Amino acid sequence: MWVTQAEHEKMKNFIQTTFESNVQFDQVGMVLAMLPVQIWPKSSKQTFCSRYILECLQAAEIPSLQRYNSTVISPSKLRGILCKHERCVVGALPTRLQSMQDDEHGHLLQLL
C-alpha cells in the first residue's frame, strides 16, 4: 500500500504511542474477531495483528478505511479490504510500482 509522507509520520507516531503504552496481544479478541458481531468490549491495552494494522492505517487517516471496525477485523477481511483499496500495489504493473518508488514524497508499505 502506498502512503504519503504525512501519513507515514502519523503511523510512526501511532506505533510509538502504542509501544509506550505497553499494549499487549489479545488472544481472546483475535478469536472473537472472527464472529460477525462485536461481543467483547474494545480495550486500548490489548490488540491483535489485523486490528493493530487497521488502527495504524486509521490513525494515519488513510482515505476510506475509517469506516471499518477494528475490533472485528479478521486477517482475511483486512486483506480483502486492502487489496481492493485504490492504493494497493498487489498485482500492480512493474511500471506503476516504479513510478511509486520514484516518488520521494511517499512510502511503499509491505503489510501482508
Secondary structure, 3 states (H helix, E strand, C coil): CEEEHHHHHHHHHHHHHHHHCCCEECHHHHHHCCCCCCCCCCCCCEECHHHHHHHHHHHCCCCCCCCCCHHHCCHHHHHHHHHHCCCCCCCCCHHHHHHHHHCCCEEECCCC
